[in-house]
């Protein structure tokens, strides 16, 4: 803090007085109030005494209070992150539906119907004894075979009993019968599938299959 000094200057001219007044105004604007005392002697033209004792404003000499220490703010509380929300999907009804392909029907393989090469009616009988057939096979009375006079071996013949509509397909593997009015001699099993063996012989309808 600056001390207080008392200085007295004596100006002898009006110009000096004006200059002194200007100095006082400058000191007042700068923050220091100067007390200017004009001392005039008995003669107005004599020297004038000025008291230029600077006075410091009380407010400027008072030490400023230290700035308040900034308070430490509490750490911000951690907020829970918002739970993820699942976006609502569009309803399936709003989507364009495509027609599902229809399964292709399975085609069943069918065997072609045998072609009828010849047909007619004649008498048929059966036999159950024999060792060898005309084509060299062992005769089997339980197999669906038959004897014919002229048809090639392994020819298939469908034999039908017109009395009851039952039919059987036999394979030609032997020759016979050698009785007039008969054209087929069936194995016992083949004859039993269309009629009773007690009959012995009957008129049948035949179809030669190709």
C-alpha positions in Angstrom: 0.0 0.0 0.0 1.4 3.3 -1.0 2.1 5.9 1.8 0.5 9.2 1.8 2.7 12.1 0.8 1.9 15.7 1.1 3.4 18.0 -1.4 2.6 21.7 -1.8 3.5 23.5 -4.9 3.2 27.2 -5.5 2.2 28.5 -8.9 2.6 32.1 -9.5 0.6 32.4 -12.8 -3.0 31.6 -13.8 -1.6 29.2 -16.5 0.0 27.2 -13.7 -3.3 27.0 -11.9 -5.1 25.6 -14.9 -2.4 23.0 -15.4 -2.6 22.0 -11.8 -6.3 21.5 -12.1 -5.9 19.3 -15.2 -3.5 17.1 -13.2 -6.0 16.8 -10.5 -8.7 15.7 -13.0 -6.3 13.1 -14.5 -5.5 11.7 -11.1 -9.3 11.4 -10.3 -10.0 9.5 -13.5 -7.0 7.1 -12.9 -8.4 6.1 -9.5 -6.4 8.5 -7.3 -8.2 11.4 -5.9 -5.9 14.3 -5.4 -6.9 17.1 -3.2 -6.0 20.3 -4.8 -5.8 23.2 -2.5 -5.4 26.6 -4.0 -3.7 28.9 -1.7 -3.7 32.4 -2.6 -1.8 35.0 -1.0 -2.8 38.5 -0.2 -2.1 39.4 -3.7 -4.1 37.7 -6.6 -1.0 37.9 -8.7 1.2 36.3 -6.2 2.1 32.7 -6.1 -0.7 30.1 -5.4 0.0 27.2 -3.2 -1.4 23.7 -4.3 -1.8 20.8 -2.0 -1.3 17.7 -4.2 -1.5 15.2 -1.5 -2.8 12.0 -3.3 -5.5 10.1 -1.5 -6.2 6.5 -2.5 -9.8 5.4 -2.5 -10.7 3.0 0.2 -12.3 0.7 -2.2 -9.1 0.5 -4.3 -6.9 -0.3 -1.3 -9.1 -3.0 0.1 -7.7 -6.3 -0.9 -10.1 -8.2 -3.0 -11.5 -11.3 -1.5 -10.1 -14.5 -2.9 -12.2 -16.2 -5.5 -14.4 -18.8 -4.1 -13.0 -22.3 -4.7 -15.3 -24.0 -7.2 -17.2 -26.7 -5.5 -16.7 -30.1 -6.9 -19.9 -31.2 -8.4 -21.0 -34.8 -7.8 -20.3 -37.2 -10.6 -23.4 -37.6 -12.7 -25.4 -40.7 -11.9 -25.2 -43.5 -14.4 -28.5 -44.0 -16.1 -29.5 -47.4 -17.3 -29.3 -47.7 -21.0 -32.7 -48.1 -22.6 -33.6 -51.7 -23.2 -33.6 -52.7 -26.8 -37.0 -52.9 -28.2 -37.8 -55.3 -31.0 -39.4 -53.7 -34.0 -42.8 -55.1 -34.7 -42.7 -57.1 -37.8 -45.3 -56.8 -40.5 -48.1 -59.2 -40.3 -47.8 -62.1 -42.7 -51.3 -61.4 -44.0 -49.9 -58.2 -45.6 -47.4 -60.1 -47.6 -48.1 -61.3 -51.1 -48.6 -65.0 -51.0 -47.3 -67.2 -53.8 -49.1 -70.3 -54.9 -47.1 -73.3 -53.8 -46.4 -75.7 -56.6 -48.7 -78.7 -56.6 -47.0 -82.0 -56.4 -47.0 -83.8 -59.7 -49.1 -87.0 -59.7 -47.0 -90.1 -59.8 -47.6 -92.0 -62.9 -48.1 -95.6 -62.3 -46.5 -97.9 -64.7 -49.0 -100.1 -66.2 -48.2 -103.1 -68.2 -49.6 -103.0 -71.7 -52.4 -105.4 -72.3 -51.3 -108.5 -74.1 -52.3 -108.6 -77.8 -54.7 -111.4 -78.8 -53.3 -113.2 -81.8 -56.0 -115.8 -82.1 -59.1 -117.0 -80.3 -61.7 -119.7 -80.4 -63.5 -122.4 -78.5 -62.7 -126.1 -78.0 -62.7 -128.9 -75.4 -60.1 -128.9 -72.6 -59.1 -131.6 -70.2 -56.3 -132.0 -67.6 -53.6 -134.5 -66.8 -51.4 -135.0 -63.7 -49.0 -137.8 -64.7 -45.9 -137.5 -66.7 -42.1 -137.4 -66.4 -40.9 -135.1 -69.1 -42.7 -132.6 -71.3 -42.2 -132.2 -75.1 -39.8 -129.3 -74.6 -37.6 -131.4 -72.2 -38.9 -130.0 -68.8 -39.9 -132.1 -65.9 -43.7 -132.1 -65.7 -45.1 -130.3 -62.7 -48.8 -130.8 -62.1 -48.9 -127.7 -59.8 -47.5 -125.3 -62.4 -49.7 -123.3 -64.8 -48.8 -125.1 -68.0 -50.6 -126.8 -70.9 -50.2 -129.0 -73.9 -51.2 -128.0 -77.5 -50.7 -129.8 -80.8 -49.2 -127.0 -82.9 -48.6 -123.7 -80.9 -44.9 -122.9 -80.3 -43.4 -123.6 -76.9 -43.7 -120.9 -74.3 -46.7 -119.3 -76.0 -49.1 -117.8 -73.5 -52.8 -118.8 -73.8 -55.6 -117.4 -71.7 -58.3 -120.0 -71.0 -61.7 -119.0 -69.8 -64.6 -121.1 -68.4 -67.7 -119.5 -69.9 -69.9 -121.1 -67.3 -68.5 -119.1 -64.4 -66.2 -116.5 -66.1 -63.1 -117.7 -64.4 -59.9 -117.6 -66.4 -56.3 -118.7 -66.2 -53.2 -118.0 -68.3 -51.0 -121.0 -69.1 -47.7 -121.5 -70.9 -47.4 -124.1 -73.6 -44.6 -126.6 -72.8 -46.0 -129.9 -74.1 -47.9 -131.5 -77.0 -51.4 -133.0 -76.9 -54.2 -133.9 -76.4 -54.6 -136.6 -78.9 -58.4 -136.9 -78.5 -60.9 -135.5 -81.1 -62.7 -132.4 -80.1 -60.1 -131.3 -77.6 -57.4 -128.7 -78.3 -55.9 -128.1 -74.8 -54.7 -130.4 -72.1 -54.2 -128.4 -68.9 -52.1 -129.2 -65.8 -54.1 -130.2 -62.8 -53.5 -126.9 -61.1 -54.5 -124.8 -64.1 -57.8 -126.8 -64.6 -58.7 -126.6 -60.9 -58.5 -122.8 -61.1 -61.4 -122.5 -63.5 -63.5 -125.6 -62.8 -63.7 -128.7 -60.5 -61.4 -131.5 -61.4 -64.4 -133.9 -61.0 -65.8 -132.6 -64.3 -62.8 -134.1 -66.1 -63.3 -132.0 -69.3 -65.3 -128.9 -70.5 -65.7 -126.5 -73.4 -63.5 -123.4 -72.9 -62.8 -120.2 -74.7 -59.1 -119.6 -75.5 -57.1 -116.6 -76.6 -53.6 -116.8 -77.9 -51.6 -113.9 -76.5 -48.7 -112.2 -78.3 
